Amino acid sequence: MTARPNEKSSPSPKRPGRTGAGQAAPADRTTRQRVGRPLGEERRVQRAGAEAREAVRRAGRPAGEPKNPPRVDREVFRRPSGRRASAGRVLAVGLLCFGLWTLFDANQLYHNALSAPFGTRRSVSLAILGPIADVTNALGLSGPVNAADSALGRNNQPSSAATLPAVPVTPTGGGLRAPNDAGPLGVAPHPHGRGKLPPPPRLVWPPPLPQPTRAHPLRLLDIGDSIGEDLGYGLGDVFSSDPYVRVIQRAKIDTGLARPDYYNWPAELESELRRYHPGAVVIMMGANDDQTLSLANGSGVSTSSPQWNRIYRRRIALMMAEVTASGAHLVWVGLPPVSSPAVNNAFVLRVNGLAKLLAAGRSGVTYVPSWKLLAGPHGTFTQYKTLNGGVQQIRYSDGVHLAPAGWDLLASYLLAPMERAWHIDLHARPLFKLG
């Protein structure tokens, strides 16, 4: 049949994989390259590649390594059959050790926090460590710990020096308001308006202290600022093994007699006397008072004013009168020399002179200085002294506070004046002696 003009003949359909009758079409380039290669040659190529790979593998194998290393028996590496400690148990033991260390060394940790810079971290640390330190002293644990620290030569200096800045005076009109009897002191000693203290009886007052016994121990109340708190720790150490004396530590840091709007010590002292009924009181304070005295009407009296000494002297006299009026005996301890930009020695001597003058001739009140005891060879601040035949750190590097050896030394020094003034035997023995 003849094709029509201008008519293309349609190509015949191609079968997949076929190039022609009886011939298989190569699927890809590799297949096309293999077409016509003898089977033996292909096997020789495969064998040569395997030998090359084996040579490369052997080149990276250390000398002497067997071709087929033996299979490792995993049973050889089994863990010992002993009982393993769980993570929770390890954590519990660690927390227990930390708690015991905190309890035994609470005084030192508390004073390290006390010497830290003012701020939230210091306040939180003091709030947590203060009650723990009270428990330590109540259990009588601080004395052995301090003795061990001294034997080991631990100085325990705080990481940073602290200052005792003056609290700003409340502006006029926002100060303390006296409900009844503010008087010339500018403070209200009795917040509940009970009036003036009753005059002492005409008999011997305060009455003589009876000899303490186990059944009726002497209650010794410690009052003051942060240095008074240091002394309270020392008293707790000295009397820790004396069943005839019970020490009540009620000092409070950052307080004094200059700012009754911040902390009213006359009112607080009256409350403590009514609560504990102590036979004797020890007071040590004044390091925070080098600042303007705040009055009840919101005004202030500068330290350079002639009125400052008069008002401050009356506040000291009020504290002394409250103690003796309650029937207790009082030991007022003078401040030691300092080395701090916040407190100067001229002011310390000024406060000590006022307290010494008021104690002279007042029944039931004894003034005991600490300057010479805690001063260096030239009568100035020192951090170290030779005690019990060795050098001990008695003051912290902040230039104000007492270190453990210092507060134990001062408390030991007070034993003899107390016994002479009160005519009793306290049974306790000094923890330190000079030389």
Backbone torsions as a table, in degrees:
resi	resn	phi	psi	omega
1	MET	NA	135.1	-175.7
2	THR	-92.3	136.7	-179.2
3	ALA	-72.2	147.5	177.6
4	ARG	-71.0	151.5	177.0
5	PRO	-63.3	149.8	179.9
6	ASN	55.6	22.8	179.1
7	GLU	-117.6	119.6	179.9
8	LYS	-81.0	138.8	177.1
9	SER	-81.6	132.4	-179.6
10	SER	-74.7	133.5	-179.1
11	PRO	-67.4	149.7	177.9
12	SER	-72.2	140.1	-179.0
13	PRO	-62.7	141.3	-180.0
14	LYS	-96.1	137.8	177.5
15	ARG	-82.6	140.4	180.0
16	PRO	-58.5	135.1	175.9
17	GLY	75.5	15.8	-179.1
18	ARG	-127.9	139.3	173.4
19	THR	-108.0	-12.4	-178.9
20	GLY	-178.2	-179.4	-178.1
21	ALA	-65.9	118.1	175.0
22	GLY	82.9	4.0	-179.6
23	GLN	-114.5	134.1	179.6
24	ALA	-85.9	132.1	178.2
25	ALA	-80.1	132.5	179.0
26	PRO	-64.1	136.5	-176.6
27	ALA	-74.8	-34.3	-179.0
28	ASP	-150.8	-172.8	-176.7
29	ARG	-68.1	-39.3	-179.1
30	THR	-63.6	-41.5	-179.8
31	THR	-63.5	-39.9	179.4
32	ARG	-64.6	-34.5	179.6
33	GLN	-69.0	-29.7	-177.0
34	ARG	-81.2	-14.7	-177.0
35	VAL	-62.0	125.1	178.0
36	GLY	91.2	-4.9	179.8
37	ARG	-81.1	132.3	178.6
38	PRO	-65.2	150.1	-179.4
39	LEU	-63.5	-38.7	-179.2
40	GLY	-64.9	-39.8	179.2
41	GLU	-64.4	-40.3	179.2
42	GLU	-62.6	-39.5	178.7
43	ARG	-67.8	-35.8	177.4
44	ARG	-64.7	-37.6	177.8
45	VAL	-64.1	-44.3	178.9
46	GLN	-62.7	-41.0	-180.0
47	ARG	-65.8	-38.8	178.9
48	ALA	-65.1	-38.9	177.2
49	GLY	-64.4	-40.3	178.5
50	ALA	-64.6	-40.5	179.1
51	GLU	-66.2	-35.0	178.5
52	ALA	-66.7	-42.2	178.0
53	ARG	-64.7	-38.0	178.1
54	GLU	-65.5	-37.5	178.8
55	ALA	-65.1	-41.1	177.8
56	VAL	-63.4	-41.6	-179.3
57	ARG	-65.1	-40.4	179.3
58	ARG	-68.0	-31.5	-179.9
59	ALA	-64.5	-30.2	179.2
60	GLY	-90.0	0.2	-178.0
61	ARG	-89.7	133.8	177.8
62	PRO	-59.0	152.4	-179.7
63	ALA	-62.9	138.0	177.3
64	GLY	85.8	-3.5	-179.8
65	GLU	-77.0	130.5	-179.4
66	PRO	-64.2	154.3	-178.6
67	LYS	-63.4	-41.7	177.9
68	ASN	-121.0	90.3	-177.0
69	PRO	-62.0	146.4	-178.9
70	PRO	-66.9	153.5	179.0
71	ARG	-71.8	133.1	-177.9
72	VAL	-74.8	131.2	176.9
73	ASP	-84.3	109.8	-176.5
74	ARG	-67.0	-16.6	-179.9
75	GLU	-67.7	-24.5	-179.8
76	VAL	-63.8	-30.2	-174.0
77	PHE	-99.8	19.0	176.3
78	ARG	-66.1	144.6	178.2
79	ARG	-67.5	153.1	176.8
80	PRO	-56.6	148.7	-177.1
81	SER	-77.1	-0.1	179.7
82	GLY	-66.3	165.6	-177.3
83	ARG	-76.1	129.6	-180.0
84	ARG	-94.3	141.2	179.0
85	ALA	-77.0	131.9	178.3
86	SER	-76.8	160.1	179.3
87	ALA	-62.7	-37.4	179.0
88	GLY	-63.6	-38.7	179.2
89	ARG	-67.8	-42.1	177.6
90	VAL	-60.8	-41.9	179.1
91	LEU	-64.1	-41.1	179.9
92	ALA	-63.8	-41.8	177.9
93	VAL	-63.9	-41.8	178.4
94	GLY	-61.9	-42.5	178.8
95	LEU	-65.9	-37.4	178.2
96	LEU	-63.8	-45.3	178.2
97	CYS	-62.2	-41.7	179.0
98	PHE	-63.6	-40.8	178.9
99	GLY	-64.2	-41.6	178.7
100	LEU	-65.1	-41.9	178.8
101	TRP	-63.4	-42.0	178.4
102	THR	-62.2	-40.6	-179.5
103	LEU	-65.5	-46.6	-175.8
104	PHE	-72.5	-32.1	-176.1
105	ASP	-109.3	28.0	-174.7
106	ALA	-64.3	-39.1	-180.0
107	ASN	-60.5	-45.5	-178.7
108	GLN	-65.8	-43.0	178.8
109	LEU	-63.9	-39.2	179.8
110	TYR	-63.6	-41.6	-178.6
111	HIS	-76.1	-27.1	170.9
112	ASN	-64.0	-41.1	176.3
113	ALA	-66.9	-36.6	179.2
114	LEU	-63.6	-33.2	-179.0
115	SER	-86.9	-0.2	179.4
116	ALA	-76.6	162.2	178.3
117	PRO	-61.6	148.4	-178.8
118	PHE	-66.0	139.8	180.0
119	GLY	162.7	-174.6	-177.1
120	THR	-64.9	-39.9	-178.8
121	ARG	-62.9	-41.4	178.5
122	ARG	-64.9	-43.5	-178.3
123	SER	-63.3	-43.5	179.9
124	VAL	-65.8	-41.9	179.5
125	SER	-62.1	-43.4	179.7
126	LEU	-65.9	-38.7	179.9
127	ALA	-64.5	-33.7	-179.3
128	ILE	-82.3	-45.4	-173.5
129	LEU	-79.8	-24.0	-179.7
130	GLY	-57.7	-54.3	178.1
131	PRO	-61.9	-34.9	178.5
132	ILE	-65.7	-40.5	177.1
133	ALA	-63.6	-36.2	176.9
134	ASP	-62.5	-41.3	178.0
135	VAL	-65.1	-41.5	178.8
136	THR	-59.0	-44.5	-179.5
137	ASN	-71.0	-36.4	178.5
138	ALA	-64.4	-34.0	179.1
139	LEU	-85.2	-3.7	179.4
140	GLY	71.0	29.3	-177.7
141	LEU	-90.0	-16.9	-173.1
142	SER	-71.7	-34.5	-178.6
143	GLY	-61.3	-54.3	177.9
144	PRO	-60.1	-37.3	-179.8
145	VAL	-65.5	-43.3	179.0
146	ASN	-64.2	-39.3	178.2
147	ALA	-64.4	-40.0	178.4
148	ALA	-66.4	-40.7	177.2
149	ASP	-60.4	-42.2	179.5
150	SER	-66.0	-39.5	180.0
151	ALA	-65.8	-33.3	179.4
152	LEU	-84.4	-4.1	178.4
153	GLY	74.5	27.7	178.5
154	ARG	-79.2	123.7	179.3
155	ASN	-84.0	-34.8	176.6
156	ASN	54.9	48.3	177.1
157	GLN	-79.0	143.3	177.7
158	PRO	-67.4	154.6	-176.4
159	SER	-69.2	-27.1	-179.4
160	SER	-145.8	147.6	-178.9
161	ALA	-77.3	144.4	179.6
162	ALA	-111.8	155.0	175.5
163	THR	-117.8	165.2	178.8
164	LEU	-117.1	79.0	-175.0
165	PRO	-70.7	152.7	176.7
166	ALA	-73.7	136.1	176.4
167	VAL	-76.3	132.0	-178.3
168	PRO	-61.1	142.9	-178.9
169	VAL	-72.6	138.7	178.0
170	THR	-63.8	136.4	-179.4
171	PRO	-60.3	161.3	-178.6
172	THR	-56.5	131.9	179.4
173	GLY	95.1	-10.6	-178.5
174	GLY	-115.7	16.3	-176.5
175	GLY	-88.0	-165.4	-179.2
176	LEU	-69.1	137.6	176.9
177	ARG	-107.4	120.6	-178.3
178	ALA	-80.5	121.8	-178.9
179	PRO	-67.0	-34.8	-176.7
180	ASN	-135.1	-68.9	-166.5
181	ASP	-115.8	87.8	174.6
182	ALA	-87.5	-43.3	175.6
183	GLY	63.0	-164.7	-177.9
184	PRO	-72.9	-9.5	-179.1
185	LEU	-76.2	-21.8	-177.6
186	GLY	77.9	12.7	178.6
187	VAL	-134.0	160.6	175.6
188	ALA	-108.2	99.6	-175.3
189	PRO	-66.0	-21.5	-177.4
190	HIS	-123.0	98.3	-175.1
191	PRO	-65.0	-17.9	-178.9
192	HIS	-95.7	7.2	173.9
193	GLY	69.5	42.1	-179.5
194	ARG	-87.3	0.6	177.1
195	GLY	87.3	-166.1	-177.0
196	LYS	-75.1	160.4	178.2
197	LEU	-66.5	144.1	178.1
198	PRO	-67.8	143.5	179.5
199	PRO	-67.6	145.6	179.0
200	PRO	-62.5	149.4	176.7
201	PRO	-62.5	163.8	179.7
202	ARG	-75.2	-12.4	176.6
203	LEU	-73.0	178.8	177.7
204	VAL	-61.5	121.6	-175.9
205	TRP	-141.0	134.6	-2.9
206	PRO	-69.2	157.3	-176.2
207	PRO	-65.0	154.5	179.0
208	PRO	-59.9	145.8	178.9
209	LEU	-77.6	131.1	175.1
210	PRO	-73.3	156.3	177.6
211	GLN	-63.3	124.7	-178.1
212	PRO	-65.1	147.4	175.4
213	THR	-131.1	173.2	177.2
214	ARG	-64.0	-38.6	-179.6
215	ALA	-73.1	-31.7	-178.4
216	HIS	-130.8	74.9	-179.6
217	PRO	-71.5	159.9	176.3
218	LEU	-77.5	126.5	174.4
219	ARG	-88.7	118.5	-177.2
220	LEU	-112.9	111.4	-176.7
221	LEU	-95.6	125.6	178.4
222	ASP	-101.6	125.9	-177.4
223	ILE	-129.1	145.2	175.6
224	GLY	156.4	-167.5	177.3
225	ASP	-93.2	-151.8	-177.9
226	SER	-66.4	-33.2	175.7
227	ILE	-71.0	-38.1	173.6
228	GLY	-62.5	-32.3	175.3
229	GLU	-67.2	-40.4	174.5
230	ASP	-57.0	-46.8	178.7
231	LEU	-61.4	-37.5	178.1
232	GLY	-61.0	-37.9	176.2
233	TYR	-65.2	-39.1	177.9
234	GLY	-64.3	-41.6	177.7
235	LEU	-63.2	-38.0	176.5
236	GLY	-62.8	-37.2	177.6
237	ASP	-68.6	-45.6	-175.7
238	VAL	-64.4	-40.4	-176.2
239	PHE	-98.5	13.6	-178.2
240	SER	-63.3	-30.0	-179.7
241	SER	-106.1	11.9	-179.3
242	ASP	-104.7	108.7	-178.5
243	PRO	-75.5	-3.1	-176.4
244	TYR	-94.5	-5.4	-177.9
245	VAL	-132.5	133.5	175.8
246	ARG	-116.9	116.6	-178.3
247	VAL	-90.6	129.7	177.6
248	ILE	-115.3	110.6	-174.3
249	GLN	-96.3	110.2	-177.1
250	ARG	-128.6	22.0	174.9
251	ALA	-70.2	158.9	-178.1
252	LYS	-139.5	129.9	-177.1
253	ILE	-67.6	157.1	174.8
254	ASP	60.1	31.3	179.9
255	THR	-123.3	175.9	179.0
256	GLY	174.8	-162.5	-179.5
257	LEU	-100.8	-5.6	-176.5
258	ALA	-78.5	-28.1	-172.6
259	ARG	-124.4	73.4	177.0
260	PRO	-65.3	-18.5	175.8
261	ASP	-73.1	-22.1	176.5
262	TYR	-91.2	-45.6	176.6
263	TYR	-151.3	113.9	-174.5
264	ASN	-89.1	91.3	-175.8
265	TRP	-64.4	-41.1	177.4
266	PRO	-56.6	-41.9	178.4
267	ALA	-69.9	-41.3	179.7
268	GLU	-66.4	-39.3	179.3
269	LEU	-63.0	-43.5	178.2
270	GLU	-59.1	-40.5	178.9
271	SER	-64.7	-42.1	179.5
272	GLU	-66.2	-37.9	179.1
273	LEU	-64.8	-40.0	179.3
274	ARG	-71.5	-28.8	-176.4
275	ARG	-80.0	-44.2	-171.9
276	TYR	-104.0	-19.9	-177.6
277	HIS	49.5	57.5	-177.1
278	PRO	-71.9	154.7	172.5
279	GLY	-85.7	-23.5	-178.9
280	ALA	-147.5	150.5	-179.2
281	VAL	-130.5	140.3	174.5
282	VAL	-118.4	125.7	-179.7
283	ILE	-122.0	132.1	174.3
284	MET	-143.8	109.9	-178.6
285	MET	-159.8	170.0	177.0
286	GLY	130.1	-13.3	-176.5
287	ALA	-66.9	-22.7	-179.6
288	ASN	-96.0	3.2	-169.4
289	ASP	-95.9	6.7	177.7
290	ASP	-79.4	69.7	-177.3
291	GLN	-161.8	175.8	-179.3
292	THR	-64.4	133.7	176.4
293	LEU	-78.2	128.6	177.2
294	SER	-91.0	140.1	-180.0
295	LEU	-110.7	170.2	-175.6
296	ALA	-65.6	-27.9	-178.1
297	ASN	-85.9	6.9	178.3
298	GLY	91.2	-8.0	179.2
299	SER	-84.2	173.7	-179.3
300	GLY	-135.1	156.9	178.1
301	VAL	-120.3	118.4	-177.4
302	SER	-68.9	154.2	178.8
303	THR	-63.3	-23.3	179.2
304	SER	-84.0	-6.9	-179.2
305	SER	-78.7	143.4	176.3
306	PRO	-62.0	-22.9	-180.0
307	GLN	-74.3	-19.2	-175.5
308	TRP	-59.3	-51.6	-179.3
309	ASN	-60.2	-39.9	-177.3
310	ARG	-65.6	-45.5	-179.6
311	ILE	-69.0	-42.2	-178.7
312	TYR	-66.1	-38.4	178.3
313	ARG	-61.8	-38.6	178.9
314	ARG	-68.8	-31.5	177.5
315	ARG	-71.0	-38.7	174.3
316	ILE	-62.7	-44.1	-179.7
317	ALA	-61.6	-36.8	178.4
318	LEU	-63.9	-42.1	177.8
319	MET	-62.1	-44.4	179.4
320	MET	-63.4	-41.4	-178.7
321	ALA	-66.0	-37.9	179.1
322	GLU	-62.5	-42.7	-178.6
323	VAL	-65.0	-51.9	-176.7
324	THR	-67.9	-33.5	178.7
325	ALA	-64.9	-27.9	177.7
326	SER	-77.9	-6.2	-179.0
327	GLY	94.2	4.8	-179.0
328	ALA	-96.2	158.0	174.3
329	HIS	-95.7	151.8	-173.4
330	LEU	-127.5	135.1	168.4
331	VAL	-116.4	114.8	177.6
332	TRP	-98.2	119.9	-175.4
333	VAL	-99.6	126.4	178.6
334	GLY	-71.5	158.7	-179.0
335	LEU	-79.4	149.2	176.5
336	PRO	-86.0	171.4	175.3
337	PRO	-63.9	149.4	-177.8
338	VAL	-124.3	166.3	175.9
339	SER	-144.8	76.8	-175.1
340	SER	-147.6	142.3	177.2
341	PRO	-66.8	-17.4	-178.6
342	ALA	-86.1	-21.9	-177.9
343	VAL	-135.1	134.0	178.6
344	ASN	-114.0	154.7	-175.5
345	ASN	-66.7	-28.1	177.4
346	ALA	-63.0	-40.3	177.5
347	PHE	-68.7	-39.4	178.3
348	VAL	-59.4	-45.3	178.0
349	LEU	-64.2	-33.7	178.6
350	ARG	-64.3	-47.2	179.1
351	VAL	-66.5	-43.0	179.4
352	ASN	-60.6	-38.7	-179.4
353	GLY	-65.4	-39.5	178.8
354	LEU	-65.2	-44.1	-179.4
355	ALA	-66.7	-40.8	179.7
356	LYS	-64.6	-40.7	179.8
357	LEU	-64.1	-41.5	-178.2
358	LEU	-72.5	-30.6	-179.3
359	ALA	-75.0	-26.5	-177.2
360	ALA	-64.0	124.7	176.9
361	GLY	78.6	0.2	179.2
362	ARG	-92.8	124.0	-176.9
363	SER	-64.4	132.4	176.9
364	GLY	84.6	1.4	-178.0
365	VAL	-119.6	130.8	178.9
366	THR	-126.7	129.0	176.1
367	TYR	-98.4	129.4	179.1
368	VAL	-124.2	116.7	179.1
369	PRO	-77.5	152.6	175.9
370	SER	-120.8	-0.7	-173.3
371	TRP	-60.4	-55.7	-176.4
372	LYS	-65.2	-36.7	-178.4
373	LEU	-62.5	-41.6	-173.5
374	LEU	-102.6	2.8	-179.7
375	ALA	-88.9	164.1	176.7
376	GLY	-82.4	-171.5	-177.6
377	PRO	-59.5	-28.5	-178.2
378	HIS	-102.0	16.6	177.9
379	GLY	75.8	19.9	-179.4
380	THR	-117.1	179.0	-178.3
381	PHE	-61.4	139.3	174.0
382	THR	-144.0	147.6	178.8
383	GLN	-91.2	-22.3	-171.1
384	TYR	-130.4	147.8	173.7
385	LYS	-143.0	157.9	176.0
386	THR	-88.3	113.7	-178.0
387	LEU	-128.8	136.2	179.4
388	ASN	51.9	36.7	176.5
389	GLY	82.6	4.2	179.6
390	GLY	-140.3	161.7	-179.9
391	VAL	-80.8	127.6	-179.0
392	GLN	-125.6	146.1	174.9
393	GLN	-84.4	119.4	-177.6
394	ILE	-106.4	-17.2	-179.7
395	ARG	-133.6	151.4	176.0
396	TYR	-81.9	163.3	-177.6
397	SER	-72.3	-7.9	176.4
398	ASP	-72.1	-9.2	176.1
399	GLY	82.3	5.5	-175.9
400	VAL	-126.7	-55.4	-167.7
401	HIS	-82.9	161.9	178.9
402	LEU	-92.2	139.8	172.1
403	ALA	-84.3	168.6	-177.6
404	PRO	-52.6	-44.0	178.5
405	ALA	-65.3	-31.8	179.3
406	GLY	-70.3	-43.8	-179.6
407	TRP	-72.2	-30.6	174.6
408	ASP	-70.1	-36.3	177.7
409	LEU	-63.9	-46.1	-178.8
410	LEU	-65.3	-43.0	178.8
411	ALA	-63.9	-38.4	177.5
412	SER	-65.4	-37.0	-179.5
413	TYR	-66.5	-28.0	-177.5
414	LEU	-77.0	-14.3	-175.7
415	LEU	-58.8	-49.4	-176.8
416	ALA	-64.1	-47.6	177.4
417	PRO	-60.9	-35.4	178.0
418	MET	-64.6	-47.5	-178.7
419	GLU	-64.1	-37.6	178.4
420	ARG	-67.8	-42.4	-176.9
421	ALA	-73.4	-33.1	-174.2
422	TRP	-100.6	-10.7	178.2
423	HIS	58.3	43.9	176.7
424	ILE	-136.0	164.7	176.0
425	ASP	-102.4	120.1	-177.7
426	LEU	-88.3	-9.2	175.3
427	HIS	70.5	-27.0	-178.2
428	ALA	-70.1	156.6	179.5
429	ARG	-121.6	146.3	-178.3
430	PRO	-60.1	142.8	175.7
431	LEU	-85.4	-27.0	-178.9
432	PHE	-135.3	153.0	171.2
433	LYS	-140.9	149.7	-177.7
434	LEU	-70.5	149.1	175.2
435	GLY	93.5	NA	NA
